[in-house]
Amino acid sequence: YIVCTDIKPVTYHTSAASSGCYYALLRGFGGTLDEIITNNITNGTAIVTIAAKDRGFQATNCGTWTKA
């Protein structure tokens, strides 16, 4: 997701615990490790705060994200 275009910069959480939920805040979209601001893998409920300065947000196997 492109921050401020596809997703708003606020705090989000997953609606339910998801096994193997991976998410990352990105400073770019080139696919390099240097572009990952922070990331996490969890088997529980995930919480992430997206800032306006972040360029992107990526999530896999996390279910639905809702505003916290």
All heavy atoms as TSV, in Angstrom:
chain	resi	resn	atom	element	x	y	z
A	1	TYR	N	N	0.831	-1.174	0.000
A	1	TYR	CA	C	0.000	0.000	0.000
A	1	TYR	C	C	0.878	1.240	0.000
A	1	TYR	O	O	1.888	1.284	0.697
A	1	TYR	CB	C	-0.885	0.039	1.243
A	1	TYR	CG	C	-1.782	-1.155	1.394
A	1	TYR	CD1	C	-1.414	-2.226	2.200
A	1	TYR	CD2	C	-3.005	-1.210	0.740
A	1	TYR	CE1	C	-2.250	-3.314	2.363
A	1	TYR	CE2	C	-3.850	-2.296	0.895
A	1	TYR	CZ	C	-3.464	-3.350	1.704
A	1	TYR	OH	O	-4.290	-4.431	1.857
A	2	ILE	N	N	0.497	2.259	-0.722
A	2	ILE	CA	C	1.204	3.535	-0.724
A	2	ILE	C	C	0.562	4.413	0.353
A	2	ILE	O	O	-0.649	4.636	0.334
A	2	ILE	CB	C	1.113	4.219	-2.103
A	2	ILE	CG1	C	1.737	3.322	-3.174
A	2	ILE	CG2	C	1.783	5.588	-2.061
A	2	ILE	CD1	C	1.494	3.797	-4.586
A	3	VAL	N	N	1.394	4.872	1.290
A	3	VAL	CA	C	0.897	5.697	2.387
A	3	VAL	C	C	0.395	7.026	1.840
A	3	VAL	O	O	1.019	7.628	0.968
A	3	VAL	CB	C	1.995	5.901	3.451
A	3	VAL	CG1	C	1.539	6.850	4.547
A	3	VAL	CG2	C	2.406	4.556	4.053
A	4	CYS	N	N	-0.716	7.482	2.342
A	4	CYS	CA	C	-1.429	8.714	1.964
A	4	CYS	C	C	-2.163	8.592	0.632
A	4	CYS	O	O	-2.859	9.511	0.235
A	4	CYS	CB	C	-0.519	9.934	1.970
A	4	CYS	SG	S	0.128	10.352	3.595
A	5	THR	N	N	-2.008	7.462	-0.072
A	5	THR	CA	C	-2.759	7.207	-1.302
A	5	THR	C	C	-3.697	6.023	-1.093
A	5	THR	O	O	-4.909	6.148	-1.250
A	5	THR	CB	C	-1.817	6.921	-2.490
A	5	THR	OG1	O	-0.985	8.057	-2.696
A	5	THR	CG2	C	-2.598	6.633	-3.758
A	6	ASP	N	N	-3.124	4.868	-0.725
A	6	ASP	CA	C	-3.900	3.648	-0.523
A	6	ASP	C	C	-4.299	3.428	0.936
A	6	ASP	O	O	-5.257	2.713	1.217
A	6	ASP	CB	C	-3.101	2.424	-0.974
A	6	ASP	CG	C	-2.723	2.486	-2.437
A	6	ASP	OD1	O	-3.533	2.968	-3.244
A	6	ASP	OD2	O	-1.597	2.058	-2.762
A	7	ILE	N	N	-3.527	4.004	1.850
A	7	ILE	CA	C	-3.759	3.790	3.275
A	7	ILE	C	C	-3.412	5.068	4.036
A	7	ILE	O	O	-2.432	5.743	3.697
A	7	ILE	CB	C	-2.947	2.576	3.787
A	7	ILE	CG1	C	-3.396	2.151	5.174
A	7	ILE	CG2	C	-1.452	2.805	3.723
A	7	ILE	CD1	C	-2.899	0.772	5.587
A	8	LYS	N	N	-4.228	5.416	5.011
A	8	LYS	CA	C	-4.013	6.646	5.779
A	8	LYS	C	C	-3.010	6.405	6.909
A	8	LYS	O	O	-2.951	5.310	7.469
A	8	LYS	CB	C	-5.331	7.145	6.366
A	8	LYS	CG	C	-6.299	7.596	5.309
A	8	LYS	CD	C	-7.566	8.121	5.925
A	8	LYS	CE	C	-8.498	8.560	4.795
A	8	LYS	NZ	N	-9.677	9.225	5.278
A	9	PRO	N	N	-2.242	7.423	7.253
A	9	PRO	CA	C	-1.267	7.288	8.336
A	9	PRO	C	C	-1.921	7.424	9.715
A	9	PRO	O	O	-2.111	8.533	10.218
A	9	PRO	CB	C	-0.279	8.424	8.066
A	9	PRO	CG	C	-1.035	9.436	7.293
A	9	PRO	CD	C	-2.083	8.694	6.530
A	10	VAL	N	N	-2.297	6.295	10.292
A	10	VAL	CA	C	-2.861	6.198	11.643
A	10	VAL	C	C	-2.420	4.849	12.232
A	10	VAL	O	O	-1.705	4.091	11.589
A	10	VAL	CB	C	-4.409	6.308	11.658
A	10	VAL	CG1	C	-4.890	7.664	11.193
A	10	VAL	CG2	C	-5.044	5.216	10.848
A	11	THR	N	N	-2.889	4.533	13.418
A	11	THR	CA	C	-2.607	3.228	14.035
A	11	THR	C	C	-3.692	2.237	13.624
A	11	THR	O	O	-4.877	2.556	13.662
A	11	THR	CB	C	-2.549	3.351	15.567
A	11	THR	OG1	O	-1.490	4.256	15.903
A	11	THR	CG2	C	-2.289	2.007	16.226
A	12	TYR	N	N	-3.260	1.049	13.231
A	12	TYR	CA	C	-4.158	-0.024	12.806
A	12	TYR	C	C	-3.891	-1.271	13.636
A	12	TYR	O	O	-2.802	-1.448	14.173
A	12	TYR	CB	C	-3.911	-0.399	11.336
A	12	TYR	CG	C	-4.259	0.680	10.352
A	12	TYR	CD1	C	-3.310	1.610	9.948
A	12	TYR	CD2	C	-5.529	0.760	9.806
A	12	TYR	CE1	C	-3.622	2.599	9.026
A	12	TYR	CE2	C	-5.851	1.743	8.881
A	12	TYR	CZ	C	-4.889	2.659	8.506
A	12	TYR	OH	O	-5.214	3.640	7.596
A	13	HIS	N	N	-4.890	-2.144	13.707
A	13	HIS	CA	C	-4.701	-3.460	14.311
A	13	HIS	C	C	-5.461	-4.479	13.480
A	13	HIS	O	O	-6.399	-4.138	12.758
A	13	HIS	CB	C	-5.174	-3.489	15.770
A	13	HIS	CG	C	-6.638	-3.230	15.951
A	13	HIS	ND1	N	-7.573	-4.223	15.854
A	13	HIS	CD2	C	-7.319	-2.090	16.189
A	13	HIS	CE1	C	-8.778	-3.703	16.048
A	13	HIS	NE2	N	-8.652	-2.397	16.244
A	14	THR	N	N	-5.026	-5.731	13.588
A	14	THR	CA	C	-5.733	-6.791	12.891
A	14	THR	C	C	-6.977	-7.147	13.694
A	14	THR	O	O	-6.995	-7.020	14.916
A	14	THR	CB	C	-4.848	-8.037	12.702
A	14	THR	OG1	O	-4.333	-8.441	13.969
A	14	THR	CG2	C	-3.709	-7.756	11.741
A	15	SER	N	N	-7.997	-7.594	13.006
A	15	SER	CA	C	-9.274	-7.878	13.664
A	15	SER	C	C	-9.238	-9.166	14.477
A	15	SER	O	O	-10.037	-9.360	15.367
A	15	SER	CB	C	-10.392	-7.927	12.626
A	15	SER	OG	O	-10.094	-8.882	11.641
A	16	ALA	N	N	-8.309	-10.057	14.168
A	16	ALA	CA	C	-8.195	-11.323	14.888
A	16	ALA	C	C	-6.746	-11.800	14.812
A	16	ALA	O	O	-5.981	-11.351	13.959
A	16	ALA	CB	C	-9.125	-12.361	14.282
A	17	ALA	N	N	-6.391	-12.679	15.693
A	17	ALA	CA	C	-5.050	-13.258	15.662
A	17	ALA	C	C	-4.879	-14.062	14.373
A	17	ALA	O	O	-5.778	-14.797	13.979
A	17	ALA	CB	C	-4.833	-14.149	16.869
A	18	SER	N	N	-3.760	-13.872	13.720
A	18	SER	CA	C	-3.479	-14.568	12.472
A	18	SER	C	C	-2.148	-15.299	12.594
A	18	SER	O	O	-1.174	-14.744	13.079
A	18	SER	CB	C	-3.399	-13.578	11.310
A	18	SER	OG	O	-4.608	-12.897	11.145
A	19	SER	N	N	-2.107	-16.534	12.164
A	19	SER	CA	C	-0.880	-17.316	12.208
A	19	SER	C	C	0.042	-16.909	11.069
A	19	SER	O	O	-0.353	-16.916	9.910
A	19	SER	CB	C	-1.218	-18.802	12.104
A	19	SER	OG	O	-0.046	-19.568	12.136
A	20	GLY	N	N	1.257	-16.486	11.404
A	20	GLY	CA	C	2.234	-16.118	10.384
A	20	GLY	C	C	1.974	-14.774	9.733
A	20	GLY	O	O	2.339	-14.563	8.580
A	21	CYS	N	N	1.376	-13.843	10.449
A	21	CYS	CA	C	1.133	-12.495	9.922
A	21	CYS	C	C	2.460	-11.755	9.800
A	21	CYS	O	O	3.194	-11.609	10.770
A	21	CYS	CB	C	0.185	-11.745	10.850
A	21	CYS	SG	S	0.066	-9.962	10.548
A	22	TYR	N	N	2.792	-11.316	8.596
A	22	TYR	CA	C	3.997	-10.518	8.350
A	22	TYR	C	C	3.567	-9.133	7.896
A	22	TYR	O	O	2.693	-8.996	7.030
A	22	TYR	CB	C	4.867	-11.131	7.252
A	22	TYR	CG	C	5.996	-10.215	6.820
A	22	TYR	CD1	C	7.159	-10.134	7.567
A	22	TYR	CD2	C	5.877	-9.409	5.698
A	22	TYR	CE1	C	8.183	-9.271	7.202
A	22	TYR	CE2	C	6.895	-8.543	5.318
A	22	TYR	CZ	C	8.042	-8.480	6.074
A	22	TYR	OH	O	9.053	-7.629	5.707
A	23	TYR	N	N	4.188	-8.093	8.494
A	23	TYR	CA	C	3.925	-6.731	8.044
A	23	TYR	C	C	5.198	-5.904	8.117
A	23	TYR	O	O	6.117	-6.217	8.879
A	23	TYR	CB	C	2.795	-6.074	8.844
A	23	TYR	CG	C	3.058	-5.961	10.333
A	23	TYR	CD1	C	3.635	-4.808	10.868
A	23	TYR	CD2	C	2.727	-6.989	11.190
A	23	TYR	CE1	C	3.863	-4.702	12.231
A	23	TYR	CE2	C	2.945	-6.887	12.544
A	23	TYR	CZ	C	3.517	-5.745	13.064
A	23	TYR	OH	O	3.745	-5.644	14.409
A	24	ALA	N	N	5.265	-4.882	7.276
A	24	ALA	CA	C	6.456	-4.039	7.205
A	24	ALA	C	C	6.084	-2.619	6.826
A	24	ALA	O	O	5.190	-2.404	6.010
A	24	ALA	CB	C	7.435	-4.592	6.173
A	25	LEU	N	N	6.775	-1.670	7.434
A	25	LEU	CA	C	6.718	-0.266	7.011
A	25	LEU	C	C	7.901	-0.040	6.087
A	25	LEU	O	O	9.020	-0.482	6.376
A	25	LEU	CB	C	6.805	0.668	8.215
A	25	LEU	CG	C	5.591	0.630	9.138
A	25	LEU	CD1	C	5.865	1.443	10.395
A	25	LEU	CD2	C	4.365	1.159	8.434
A	26	LEU	N	N	7.665	0.653	4.973
A	26	LEU	CA	C	8.683	0.790	3.931
A	26	LEU	C	C	9.031	2.242	3.652
A	26	LEU	O	O	8.176	3.111	3.702
A	26	LEU	CB	C	8.180	0.147	2.637
A	26	LEU	CG	C	7.696	-1.292	2.741
A	26	LEU	CD1	C	7.035	-1.716	1.442
A	26	LEU	CD2	C	8.832	-2.218	3.103
A	27	ARG	N	N	10.314	2.464	3.321
A	27	ARG	CA	C	10.736	3.796	2.878
A	27	ARG	C	C	10.866	3.856	1.361
A	27	ARG	O	O	11.156	4.890	0.785
A	27	ARG	CB	C	12.020	4.232	3.558
A	27	ARG	CG	C	13.240	3.405	3.276
A	27	ARG	CD	C	14.526	3.967	3.888
A	27	ARG	NE	N	14.438	4.234	5.292
A	27	ARG	CZ	C	14.793	3.410	6.279
A	27	ARG	NH1	N	15.280	2.230	5.973
A	27	ARG	NH2	N	14.679	3.755	7.530
A	28	GLY	N	N	10.646	2.719	0.702
A	28	GLY	CA	C	10.717	2.658	-0.756
A	28	GLY	C	C	10.144	1.340	-1.246
A	28	GLY	O	O	9.780	0.471	-0.458
A	29	PHE	N	N	10.080	1.191	-2.574
A	29	PHE	CA	C	9.446	0.025	-3.182
A	29	PHE	C	C	10.378	-0.769	-4.093
A	29	PHE	O	O	9.930	-1.501	-4.956
A	29	PHE	CB	C	8.211	0.463	-3.980
A	29	PHE	CG	C	7.155	1.108	-3.117
A	29	PHE	CD1	C	7.049	2.484	-3.055
A	29	PHE	CD2	C	6.302	0.340	-2.361
A	29	PHE	CE1	C	6.090	3.086	-2.264
A	29	PHE	CE2	C	5.348	0.922	-1.557
A	29	PHE	CZ	C	5.238	2.295	-1.508
A	30	GLY	N	N	11.680	-0.650	-3.878
A	30	GLY	CA	C	12.642	-1.350	-4.718
A	30	GLY	C	C	12.880	-2.796	-4.316
A	30	GLY	O	O	13.568	-3.530	-5.019
A	31	GLY	N	N	12.361	-3.218	-3.169
A	31	GLY	CA	C	12.512	-4.604	-2.747
A	31	GLY	C	C	13.804	-4.912	-2.007
A	31	GLY	O	O	14.111	-6.080	-1.789
A	32	THR	N	N	14.548	-3.882	-1.588
A	32	THR	CA	C	15.788	-4.123	-0.864
A	32	THR	C	C	15.557	-4.069	0.640
A	32	THR	O	O	14.602	-3.447	1.117
A	32	THR	CB	C	16.872	-3.095	-1.237
A	32	THR	OG1	O	16.465	-1.806	-0.768
A	32	THR	CG2	C	17.107	-3.054	-2.741
A	33	LEU	N	N	16.442	-4.711	1.392
A	33	LEU	CA	C	16.334	-4.708	2.848
A	33	LEU	C	C	16.483	-3.305	3.428
A	33	LEU	O	O	15.902	-2.993	4.466
A	33	LEU	CB	C	17.374	-5.641	3.462
A	33	LEU	CG	C	17.155	-7.134	3.220
A	33	LEU	CD1	C	18.304	-7.943	3.810
A	33	LEU	CD2	C	15.829	-7.591	3.799
A	34	ASP	N	N	17.259	-2.446	2.772
A	34	ASP	CA	C	17.461	-1.074	3.242
A	34	ASP	C	C	16.174	-0.258	3.224
A	34	ASP	O	O	16.084	0.764	3.888
A	34	ASP	CB	C	18.512	-0.357	2.396
A	34	ASP	CG	C	19.914	-0.901	2.624
A	34	ASP	OD1	O	20.145	-1.521	3.690
A	34	ASP	OD2	O	20.774	-0.701	1.753
A	35	GLU	N	N	15.189	-0.699	2.476
A	35	GLU	CA	C	13.936	0.042	2.375
A	35	GLU	C	C	12.922	-0.343	3.455
A	35	GLU	O	O	11.871	0.275	3.563
A	35	GLU	CB	C	13.331	-0.150	0.984
A	35	GLU	CG	C	14.199	0.498	-0.079
A	35	GLU	CD	C	13.747	0.191	-1.480
A	35	GLU	OE1	O	13.471	-0.994	-1.772
A	35	GLU	OE2	O	13.663	1.130	-2.272
A	36	ILE	N	N	13.262	-1.339	4.275
A	36	ILE	CA	C	12.376	-1.733	5.372
A	36	ILE	C	C	12.696	-0.864	6.585
A	36	ILE	O	O	13.815	-0.870	7.090
A	36	ILE	CB	C	12.545	-3.217	5.733
A	36	ILE	CG1	C	12.146	-4.098	4.543
A	36	ILE	CG2	C	11.715	-3.571	6.966
A	36	ILE	CD1	C	12.447	-5.574	4.747
A	37	ILE	N	N	11.710	-0.097	7.042
A	37	ILE	CA	C	11.865	0.715	8.244
A	37	ILE	C	C	11.777	-0.190	9.468
A	37	ILE	O	O	12.624	-0.152	10.356
A	37	ILE	CB	C	10.786	1.815	8.306
A	37	ILE	CG1	C	10.945	2.765	7.117
A	37	ILE	CG2	C	10.841	2.561	9.638
A	37	ILE	CD1	C	9.764	3.694	6.913
A	38	THR	N	N	10.737	-0.990	9.521
A	38	THR	CA	C	10.534	-1.978	10.570
A	38	THR	C	C	9.619	-3.063	10.034
A	38	THR	O	O	8.828	-2.816	9.123
A	38	THR	CB	C	9.937	-1.337	11.851
A	38	THR	OG1	O	9.926	-2.310	12.904
A	38	THR	CG2	C	8.545	-0.801	11.623
A	39	ASN	N	N	9.753	-4.265	10.604
A	39	ASN	CA	C	8.873	-5.351	10.192
A	39	ASN	C	C	8.684	-6.311	11.355
A	39	ASN	O	O	9.396	-6.243	12.350
A	39	ASN	CB	C	9.388	-6.063	8.947
A	39	ASN	CG	C	10.705	-6.757	9.160
A	39	ASN	OD1	O	11.374	-6.586	10.166
A	39	ASN	ND2	N	11.122	-7.555	8.195
A	40	ASN	N	N	7.705	-7.210	11.209
A	40	ASN	CA	C	7.419	-8.147	12.279
A	40	ASN	C	C	6.643	-9.332	11.724
A	40	ASN	O	O	5.921	-9.201	10.744
A	40	ASN	CB	C	6.605	-7.469	13.386
A	40	ASN	CG	C	6.576	-8.279	14.665
A	40	ASN	OD1	O	7.356	-9.201	14.864
A	40	ASN	ND2	N	5.663	-7.926	15.545
A	41	ILE	N	N	6.812	-10.462	12.373
A	41	ILE	CA	C	6.002	-11.648	12.109
A	41	ILE	C	C	5.362	-12.013	13.443
A	41	ILE	O	O	6.046	-12.102	14.460
A	41	ILE	CB	C	6.845	-12.828	11.590
A	41	ILE	CG1	C	7.485	-12.479	10.256
A	41	ILE	CG2	C	5.990	-14.088	11.458
A	41	ILE	CD1	C	8.453	-13.533	9.737
A	42	THR	N	N	4.051	-12.218	13.440
A	42	THR	CA	C	3.354	-12.534	14.676
A	42	THR	C	C	2.297	-13.597	14.439
A	42	THR	O	O	1.800	-13.747	13.322
A	42	THR	CB	C	2.703	-11.279	15.295
A	42	THR	OG1	O	2.109	-11.630	16.534
A	42	THR	CG2	C	1.679	-10.657	14.384
A	43	ASN	N	N	1.980	-14.325	15.488
A	43	ASN	CA	C	0.878	-15.286	15.451
A	43	ASN	C	C	-0.309	-14.772	16.247
A	43	ASN	O	O	-1.269	-15.493	16.461
A	43	ASN	CB	C	1.324	-16.647	15.990
A	43	ASN	CG	C	2.286	-17.329	15.043
A	43	ASN	OD1	O	2.145	-17.253	13.833
A	43	ASN	ND2	N	3.287	-17.983	15.588
A	44	GLY	N	N	-0.219	-13.535	16.699
A	44	GLY	CA	C	-1.293	-12.926	17.464
A	44	GLY	C	C	-1.850	-11.720	16.742
A	44	GLY	O	O	-1.608	-11.517	15.556
A	45	THR	N	N	-2.585	-10.916	17.482
A	45	THR	CA	C	-3.110	-9.673	16.932
A	45	THR	C	C	-1.960	-8.715	16.681
A	45	THR	O	O	-1.076	-8.558	17.525
A	45	THR	CB	C	-4.117	-9.037	17.907
A	45	THR	OG1	O	-5.165	-9.978	18.125
A	45	THR	CG2	C	-4.698	-7.757	17.352
A	46	ALA	N	N	-1.922	-8.083	15.529
A	46	ALA	CA	C	-0.849	-7.156	15.172
A	46	ALA	C	C	-1.335	-5.716	15.304
A	46	ALA	O	O	-2.492	-5.418	15.019
A	46	ALA	CB	C	-0.392	-7.418	13.747
A	47	ILE	N	N	-0.433	-4.835	15.750
A	47	ILE	CA	C	-0.711	-3.403	15.848
A	47	ILE	C	C	0.441	-2.675	15.179
A	47	ILE	O	O	1.608	-2.977	15.429
A	47	ILE	CB	C	-0.831	-2.950	17.315
A	47	ILE	CG1	C	-1.975	-3.678	18.008
A	47	ILE	CG2	C	-1.027	-1.440	17.388
A	47	ILE	CD1	C	-2.046	-3.440	19.501
A	48	VAL	N	N	0.122	-1.706	14.325
A	48	VAL	CA	C	1.155	-0.927	13.640
A	48	VAL	C	C	0.690	0.523	13.523
A	48	VAL	O	O	-0.485	0.787	13.291
A	48	VAL	CB	C	1.475	-1.512	12.243
A	48	VAL	CG1	C	0.299	-1.423	11.301
A	48	VAL	CG2	C	2.691	-0.851	11.638
A	49	THR	N	N	1.629	1.444	13.724
A	49	THR	CA	C	1.345	2.860	13.519
A	49	THR	C	C	2.065	3.311	12.259
A	49	THR	O	O	3.291	3.224	12.173
A	49	THR	CB	C	1.798	3.703	14.727
A	49	THR	OG1	O	1.070	3.269	15.875
A	49	THR	CG2	C	1.531	5.181	14.487
A	50	ILE	N	N	1.295	3.765	11.292
A	50	ILE	CA	C	1.837	4.243	10.022
A	50	ILE	C	C	1.938	5.760	10.099
A	50	ILE	O	O	0.959	6.438	10.411
A	50	ILE	CB	C	0.942	3.814	8.849
A	50	ILE	CG1	C	0.855	2.282	8.801
A	50	ILE	CG2	C	1.461	4.379	7.533
A	50	ILE	CD1	C	-0.131	1.746	7.787
A	51	ALA	N	N	3.126	6.294	9.819
A	51	ALA	CA	C	3.363	7.737	9.841
A	51	ALA	C	C	3.289	8.299	8.426
A	51	ALA	O	O	3.541	7.584	7.449
A	51	ALA	CB	C	4.733	8.035	10.443
A	52	ALA	N	N	2.986	9.569	8.312
A	52	ALA	CA	C	2.900	10.218	6.992
A	52	ALA	C	C	4.244	10.181	6.261
A	52	ALA	O	O	4.272	10.172	5.032
A	52	ALA	CB	C	2.422	11.651	7.152
A	53	LYS	N	N	5.349	10.115	6.991
A	53	LYS	CA	C	6.678	10.071	6.360
A	53	LYS	C	C	7.006	8.695	5.781
A	53	LYS	O	O	7.911	8.569	4.969
A	53	LYS	CB	C	7.755	10.483	7.360
A	53	LYS	CG	C	7.917	9.519	8.494
A	53	LYS	CD	C	8.992	9.953	9.463
A	53	LYS	CE	C	9.101	8.914	10.577
A	53	LYS	NZ	N	10.196	9.156	11.460
A	54	ASP	N	N	6.273	7.633	6.205
A	54	ASP	CA	C	6.478	6.300	5.641
A	54	ASP	C	C	5.972	6.285	4.204
A	54	ASP	O	O	4.976	6.911	3.880
A	54	ASP	CB	C	5.727	5.242	6.459
A	54	ASP	CG	C	6.167	5.196	7.913
A	54	ASP	OD1	O	7.329	5.543	8.190
A	54	ASP	OD2	O	5.343	4.809	8.755
A	55	ARG	N	N	6.671	5.579	3.330
A	55	ARG	CA	C	6.262	5.524	1.925
A	55	ARG	C	C	5.272	4.412	1.648
A	55	ARG	O	O	4.386	4.540	0.819
A	55	ARG	CB	C	7.489	5.321	1.020
A	55	ARG	CG	C	8.510	6.429	1.052
A	55	ARG	CD	C	8.243	7.586	0.105
A	55	ARG	NE	N	7.742	7.283	-1.205
A	55	ARG	CZ	C	8.461	6.960	-2.274
A	55	ARG	NH1	N	9.761	6.883	-2.205
A	55	ARG	NH2	N	7.879	6.720	-3.428
A	56	GLY	N	N	5.452	3.270	2.355
A	56	GLY	CA	C	4.593	2.139	2.070
A	56	GLY	C	C	4.353	1.240	3.257
A	56	GLY	O	O	5.027	1.322	4.279
A	57	PHE	N	N	3.368	0.374	3.098
A	57	PHE	CA	C	3.002	-0.624	4.101
A	57	PHE	C	C	2.713	-1.920	3.370
A	57	PHE	O	O	1.988	-1.942	2.368
A	57	PHE	CB	C	1.772	-0.170	4.887
A	57	PHE	CG	C	1.269	-1.186	5.864
A	57	PHE	CD1	C	2.009	-1.514	6.977
A	57	PHE	CD2	C	0.056	-1.813	5.667
A	57	PHE	CE1	C	1.554	-2.460	7.886
A	57	PHE	CE2	C	-0.421	-2.755	6.571
A	57	PHE	CZ	C	0.338	-3.073	7.681
A	58	GLN	N	N	3.286	-3.009	3.861
A	58	GLN	CA	C	3.118	-4.324	3.247
A	58	GLN	C	C	2.620	-5.290	4.312
A	58	GLN	O	O	3.109	-5.263	5.450
A	58	GLN	CB	C	4.468	-4.796	2.701
A	58	GLN	CG	C	4.494	-6.183	2.160
A	58	GLN	CD	C	5.901	-6.599	1.754
A	58	GLN	OE1	O	6.866	-5.869	1.947
A	58	GLN	NE2	N	6.013	-7.781	1.196
A	59	ALA	N	N	1.680	-6.149	3.983
A	59	ALA	CA	C	1.174	-7.140	4.930
A	59	ALA	C	C	0.770	-8.415	4.195
A	59	ALA	O	O	0.228	-8.353	3.095
A	59	ALA	CB	C	-0.016	-6.588	5.695
A	60	THR	N	N	1.050	-9.558	4.838
A	60	THR	CA	C	0.712	-10.858	4.285
A	60	THR	C	C	0.164	-11.746	5.396
A	60	THR	O	O	0.745	-11.792	6.483
A	60	THR	CB	C	1.962	-11.530	3.668
A	60	THR	OG1	O	2.554	-10.646	2.723
A	60	THR	CG2	C	1.615	-12.831	2.978
A	61	ASN	N	N	-0.925	-12.445	5.137
A	61	ASN	CA	C	-1.532	-13.388	6.083
A	61	ASN	C	C	-1.950	-12.727	7.395
A	61	ASN	O	O	-1.854	-13.340	8.457
A	61	ASN	CB	C	-0.583	-14.559	6.387
A	61	ASN	CG	C	-0.303	-15.403	5.184
A	61	ASN	OD1	O	-1.146	-15.555	4.312
A	61	ASN	ND2	N	0.892	-15.940	5.118
A	62	CYS	N	N	-2.399	-11.492	7.334
A	62	CYS	CA	C	-2.763	-10.753	8.552
A	62	CYS	C	C	-4.254	-10.565	8.728
A	62	CYS	O	O	-4.692	-10.054	9.752
A	62	CYS	CB	C	-2.082	-9.382	8.558
A	62	CYS	SG	S	-0.288	-9.477	8.618
A	63	GLY	N	N	-5.040	-10.912	7.757
A	63	GLY	CA	C	-6.473	-10.669	7.863
A	63	GLY	C	C	-6.788	-9.201	7.590
A	63	GLY	O	O	-6.066	-8.515	6.871
A	64	THR	N	N	-7.842	-8.707	8.216
A	64	THR	CA	C	-8.312	-7.349	7.978
A	64	THR	C	C	-7.691	-6.378	8.971
A	64	THR	O	O	-7.662	-6.644	10.169
A	64	THR	CB	C	-9.844	-7.285	8.107
A	64	THR	OG1	O	-10.410	-8.214	7.175
A	64	THR	CG2	C	-10.376	-5.893	7.836
A	65	TRP	N	N	-7.180	-5.250	8.456
A	65	TRP	CA	C	-6.637	-4.176	9.302
A	65	TRP	C	C	-7.719	-3.130	9.502
A	65	TRP	O	O	-8.375	-2.722	8.546
A	65	TRP	CB	C	-5.423	-3.532	8.621
A	65	TRP	CG	C	-4.229	-4.429	8.548
A	65	TRP	CD1	C	-3.923	-5.287	7.542
A	65	TRP	CD2	C	-3.198	-4.553	9.512
A	65	TRP	NE1	N	-2.754	-5.943	7.813
A	65	TRP	CE2	C	-2.276	-5.509	9.026
A	65	TRP	CE3	C	-2.944	-3.962	10.742
A	65	TRP	CZ2	C	-1.139	-5.880	9.725
A	65	TRP	CZ3	C	-1.803	-4.331	11.436
A	65	TRP	CH2	C	-0.914	-5.277	10.933
A	66	THR	N	N	-7.906	-2.704	10.749
A	66	THR	CA	C	-8.859	-1.643	11.048
A	66	THR	C	C	-8.186	-0.579	11.906
A	66	THR	O	O	-7.194	-0.863	12.608
A	66	THR	CB	C	-10.100	-2.197	11.793
A	66	THR	OG1	O	-9.670	-2.886	12.960
A	66	THR	CG2	C	-10.906	-3.136	10.918
A	67	LYS	N	N	-8.719	0.642	11.857
A	67	LYS	CA	C	-8.162	1.731	12.659
A	67	LYS	C	C	-8.331	1.402	14.129
A	67	LYS	O	O	-9.394	0.945	14.550
A	67	LYS	CB	C	-8.834	3.045	12.327
A	67	LYS	CG	C	-8.518	3.541	10.931
A	67	LYS	CD	C	-9.216	4.846	10.665
A	67	LYS	CE	C	-9.003	5.273	9.226
A	67	LYS	NZ	N	-9.732	6.492	8.910
A	68	ALA	N	N	-7.290	1.651	14.888
A	68	ALA	CA	C	-7.323	1.369	16.339
A	68	ALA	C	C	-8.059	2.469	17.082
A	68	ALA	O	O	-8.178	3.557	16.649
A	68	ALA	CB	C	-5.912	1.231	16.870
